[in-house]
Amino acid sequence: MNRELKRISALVLVMFTALFVASSIIQVFQADNLDSDARNQRAKADQYSIQRGQILTADGKAIVTSPKSDDTYQFDRKYTDGRLYAAVTGYYNPIGAPTGIEGAMNAQLAGTSSDQVLDRLQNIVTGQDPKGASVQLTIQPKIQKAAYDALGNQRGAVVALDPKTGKVLALVSKPSFDPNAIADHGKGVSAYDALSSRTVNPLVNRAIGGDLNPPGSTFKIITSSAAFESGRYTPSSKFPSPTSYRLPGTDTIIQNADGEFCGAEKTASIATALSLSCNIPFAQLGQKLGDDALRTQAEKFGFDKALSIPLKVTPSTYPSAQLDSAQTAQTAFGQYEDRATPMQMAMVAAAIGNGGVEMKPNLVEKVVSPSLEITQPFSPEELGRPVSEKTASQVKAMMVSSVDNGAARNARIEGVAVAGKTGTAQNGANDPYTLWFTGFAPASDPKVAVAVVIENGGGLGQSGVGNVVAAPIARQVMEAVLNG
């Protein structure tokens, strides 16, 4: 009898130990994960009992607020000019996980950040209602609106950076959406379902993610940088310039724009090839450099690396596998399996404009607690030095030539030296092209670096080109910055 009691007692002890361990794990180690889980409606309801912090633009204008509600949730979430800022703010609602700044800065906005412990204690002592901190962005309303308006009804994105600090001045993705519809306590789920089921999903942030596009000829900035950094080439280094070129070991024929020579001679310099955006000289240059050199240079600019601004940016990619000569040739002018975000290509242009110093992009100017204490001030951060100052100067001069009298002429601004590079990237055999521009202005002392991507050929199929569609959009954004 005693033996049976001992067995039962041991079993009960094991069961109680397991229960204690499981409950401890849930209450202690998994508490944060459970609180942030989108399925935890009790946690969501608790968060709506706190007045969520505002989101403000760089000039202090509140574009997201939390007025009192008249339903079971104590506060609403309201977005002023919601479509204009949707790619930045994202949305917050009782059902799904928050996105954009609402998600990236959720702890601060909800008042649960470790930086706000003293505020929470003060609320307990004074009996004041708890509030979240406000997040002030680096986004400049005038520049954001210029980018939004310039993009019009095109499907694509615009990113504008301050090359010297990394501040994100504008970030637009289209088609856009109204966050107020998703934030609605009653109809938010159906609004989300309707948007996410569209063939062209407005909830995809094309400025920093989605199905990435080939960068096309904007990648020639990186190929030129790799060439000059190798010490084996200068802007005057020349390559044969036929009207067509068969990639080695294949039946693939590549051509320059309109099937013409690159310039007036039988050879073309790297400077001429970039200015006129000729593929054949860059294909040959890429073969000479090899895929390892191109990959290394792309990675120095930020390809294949995680980035938080604090929104998560999908890494741009250069093929990781060893490439043959034909594949390498295609990657040298932004084709084959090269893929990039507008954020990444804006970073490339910004680094060239900033003398080879690449600053980390950042959307948050500061976080202000309910007691008006600045808890997270913005501080510029150097991300790396992908090229030397000499290389940056050489590439910049070629980009200026491209805008002055080359393939990027539609980015010209009267009285201002603009550096730029267009791209017209092929997709499938019969698919519309992807159209690009990236550059900066003024060339001598850049105030802004811009990248524009237009998907679906800009509605022109395979007739659209970067200079006709993307460059004018970038010009309008740069003008908004330069005109103050």
N, C-alpha and C positions, 0 to 999 in steps of 0.2 A: 504493500500500500504506500509506504514511504517513497519507494522508487518511482511509482506513478506520479505522486505529488511533486517530486523533484523534477520529473520530465515536464509536467504541465507548468510548473513555476518557471523553468528555464525557457519554455516556449513563450510564456507570457512576457518574460523579461526581454527576449529577443524582439517580440512584436512591439513592445513599448519603446525599445531602443531605436528600432526602425522608424516608428512614428515620430520620435523626437528628432532624429536626424533629418527625416524628410521635411518636417515642419520648419526646422531651423534653416534648411537650405532654401525653402520657399520664402520664409519671412526675412532672411538676412541676405543671402547671396543672390537670390533671384528677384529681389524686391524692385530694383530699378527696371529690369527687363519686363516684369509684369506690369509695372506702372505705365511703361511706354508701349505696351502691346496694344495694337489697334482694336483687339477684340475685348479688351478690358473696359467695359462700359461704365463700371463703377468708378474707375480711375478717371475716365473722361468726364463723368458728371462732377467729380470732385474738382477737376481742373476748371470746369465752368463756374464753380463757386468762387473762383479767384478772378479778379479783373485782369485779364491778360494785357501785357504791355503793348505799347504802340510800336509801329514800324514807321520810321520817318525817312525822308529823303535828305540829301546832304545839306539842304537849306533849312532843315528843321520842320518841313511840312509833314503833317501826319497823313499817311496814305492808308494805314490800317489801324482801326480803333476797336474798342470793345464796349459799346453802349449797353445799358441795362436791357434785359430781355423780359418778355411777359409769359414765358413758358417754363417748363421744368428746369431748363438750363438758365442760370441767372444772368448770363451775358451773351450777347450776339457777337459776331465778328464781322466787321464792315470794311469793305475795300473801296476807297476812293480812286476813281480812274482805274478800276480793276484790270481791264484788258491791257492798259498801257504798261502796268507793272507786274503782270501775272507771272512772267518768266523769272522774276526776282522774288516776289513775295511768296509764290505758291499759294496754298490754301490750308485752312484749318477747319475741321468739322467734327461732330461727335462720333462719327462712324469710322472713317479711315485714318491712316497715318498721315500726319501733316507733311507737306512738301515745301520746297523752296526755303526761304529764310524762316518761315513758320516751323519747318522741321529741323533745319540745321541749328537754329537758335531757340529751340523749344524750351529748354530748361530755363534760359534767361527770361523769355517772354512769359513763362508760366510761374516764375518766381521760385523755382525749385533748384536753381543753380547753387553750387557751393559758395559762390561769391555773395549770395544774398542771405546767408545765415543770420547775420546781425539784423537785417531788415525783418526777418521772420520773428526773431526774438523780440524785437521792439514792438511788433504788432501784437504779440501775445501780452506783453506787459501793459501796453497802452489801450488794448482792446480795439485797435483800428482794424479795418477790413484789410486782408492781405491783397497785395497787388504785384503784378509782374514787372520786370524791368522793361524799359523801352530800348529798341535797337535802331540806331541811326545809321543809314546806309551812305555809301560813297556816291550813289547814283545822283547825277545832276538832272533835274527835271527837264530843263531846256534841251539838253543833249539827248535824253531818253526819248522825248517827244519827236525830236528831229529824226532819230533813227527809226522810230515807230512809223512816222508819217512817210519817210523816204522808202521804207520797205513796202508800203502800200498793201496790195493784195497778193504780193508774192509769197511763195512758201520758202521760208529760209530763216536767217538769223543775222543779227548785227551785234558785234562786241566792240566797245571803245574803251581803251585803257589810257591812263597817264603813264607814259614810259618811265618816268623818273621815280614814281612811287608805287606803281602797281595798282593804284586805285581804279576800280571799275566805274567808268563814267556813265556807261549805258550798256544794257543787256536786253535785247529784244528777240523774241522767237515768234514766228507766225506760221500757221494760224494761231491766234491767241484765244483766250477764253475769259469769262467773267468769274472770278473766284467767289463772288457773292452767291452765285447759284449753288455751288458745292457747299458753301458754308451754311446754307439754310438748314435749320434744325429739322424741318419736316421733309423737304424735297431734295435735300443734298444728295442722297443716294441715287435717286433717279436721274438727277442732273449729271452726276459723275458717270453713271452707266451710259447715258446718251452721248456724252463727249468721248469717252474711251472707246466706244464701239464704232466711231467714225473711221472711214477708210484712211483719212489723213488725221491722225490723232492730235488735237490741239494741246493735250496735256504733256506731250513730248517737248522737252526743252532742247531745241535744235542748236542753241548757242553753246551748250556744254555736253550734249549727249544725243541719244537717239541712234538711228542707223547712220553711222558716220560716212561721210562722202570722201571720195578720192580728192586730194588737194589740187590735182592738176599742176599747172605751171607755177603756182605759188610755191611749190616745193623746190623750184629752181633756186630760190634764195638759200635753201639748206645745202643743195648740191654745190652751188658756188662757194658757200662758206667752207665746205669740206675740201674743195679744191685749193682755196687760198691758204687754209690752215695746214695743208699738207706740205706747203713750201715748194711744191713742184709746178705750180701754175700761178699766173697773174691774170688780171682782166684782159690783157692783150694776147694771151695764149690762144692759138688758132686751131680749128678743126675743119676737116673737109665739109663742104656745104652743098651736097647734091640736092635735087628736088625730092628724092625718095631714097629710103635706106632700108635694106632687108636686115632684120635682126638675125644675128648669127644662129645657125642651126634650126631656123624656123622659116615658115612661109609668110610671116608677118611683115608687112611693109608699113613703115611710119613716114609721115610727111611733116613739113612745116605748115604753117597756116596757109590755106588756099593752095597748097602744093607748090609754093614758090621757093626760090633760093633764099637763103638767109643773108640778106644784104645784096650788094652788087658784085661780090667777088666769089671765086670758087672755094674760098675758105672764109670762115667767120670766127671772130674772137668771142671769148666768153662774154665780154661786155656787150657786143652786138647781139649775141644769141639771147641774152637775158632781156635786153631792151626791146627786141622785136619778138621775143617769146618763141624762139625756134627750137623745135624738139630734137632735130637730128644732131646738132652739135652737142646738146646735153646728153643724148643717148650715148654718144661716143665718149664723152667725158665721164659719165657714170661707169662705163665699162672699164675705163682706165683706172678710176679710183677704186672700184670694187665695192661689193655690198657691205663689207665690214666697215669701211670708212664712212659710207653713207649712213649706215645704221648708228654708228658711234656719234656722228654729228647730229643726227635727228634726236638721239637720246639726250645729248647735251642741251638741246633746246627744250626738252621736256617730253618727247615722245616716249610711250611705253612706261610712263610713270604716273602714279596716283597723285591727284591734286585736289585740295579742298580750298574753296574760296569764301566762305566755308561750305557752299554747295559742293557736292561731289561732282567733279568733272570726269567724264569718261576719258580714259587715256587714249590719245591719238597713237597710231601704230605704224611702225615700219616692219615688214615681214621678218619674223624671227628665224625662220629656217634659212639654211645656206642657199643662195640663189645662183642660178646659172647666168651666163653673160647676157642673154636676151632679157631675162627677168630683171636683172640689175639695171639694164639700159632703160627699161620702162619705169622703174621706180625713180630714176634720176629726174624725170619730168612729171612725177606725181601720179603715176598710173600703176598698173599691176595691182598689188595689194596694199598700197599706201592708203591710209585713212586718217582724217583729221577733223577736229572740231574747230569752229571759228575762234573759240577762246585760245586754242593752241596757236593758230596762225596769227592771231593778234599779238601773242607773246613773242613769236618769232620776229615780227616786224618791230615790236617795241624794243627788243634786245638789240637789233641792228641800229635803231634810232638812238639808243642810249649808250652807244659806244661799246657794245658787246656785253653790257651788264643787263642781265634779265632779272627783273623784280617780280616778286610773288604777287599775283593778282589777289585782290581782296575787295569784298563787297561791304564790309562793316567798318564804319568810321569810329563808332564807339557804342558801348552799352551804358545806359544811364539807369541807376537804381531808382526806386520810388522816392528815396530820400535825396535824389538828385546827385548822388555820388557817381562819378565816372569809374566804372569797374573794369572795363576792357577798352582802353584807348587804342586807336590805330597806331601802328608803328611800321614804317616801311621795312620790308625784309628782302634781302638779296637772295634770289633763288639759285643763281649760278652765273658763270661767265662762259657762255657757249663758244664765243669767238674772241679773238684779240681785238683791240681797238683799231688796229690797222686793217684787219679783215672787215670789220664793221664799216669802216670808212670806204673801203673799196666796193662793198656790196651796196652801200647807200648811194654812191655815185652812179652805179648802174641802174638802180631803182629810180633815181631822179631822171636819168636819161629816158627811161621807159615811159615816164609821165610826160616829159617835155616833148619828145618826138618819137615815141615808140608805141608799144601795144597797149599802154595804159593812159592814152591821151585824154580820155573822158574824166579823169580825176584831176585835171588841171584846175588850179584856183588862181585867178588873176592877182599878180603881185606877190605870190607865195610859192616858194620852191616846195614841191610835194614829191615824196619818194613813194613809189608803189609798184605792185606787181599784180597782174591779172592772172586768172586761170580759167580754162575751159576744159573741164574734165569729162572724159568719156566714161560711160557706164556699160550697159549691154549693147549688142550690135545695133539694135533698133531703139534703144532707150534714149530719152532726152538727156542732154548734157547737164552737168553741175557747173554753175558759174561762180567765180570767185574774184575777190579783190582783197589785198592786204597792203597796208602802207602806213605812212605817218607824215605829219606836218607840224610846223615848218621843218624842212629837212635839216637845217642847221641847228635848230634848238627845239626838238619835238615837244608839243603840248598834248598831242593825242596820237595814238596808234589805233587803227581800225581794221577789222576783218569783216567781210560780208560774204555770206554764202547764199546762193539762190538755187533751190532744187527744181526738178522738173523742167529744166531748160528755160525757166522764166516764162513758161507758156509758149515758147518758140521751138520746142522740140530740139532738133539738132542744128537749128539755125541760130540759136542764141550764143553769144560770146560774152566773156567776162567784162570786156571793155564797154560793151553797149548796155548791159543790164546792171552788173554789180558795181562798176566804177562810179557811175553817177550817184548811186546811193551812198557810197563811202564819201564822196565829195561833199554831199549835203551834211553829213555828220561832222566832218572835219571843219566845214564852214561854221557850223553851230558852235564849235569850241573856239575857233579863232575869232569869231565875231563877239564873243562874250555873252 
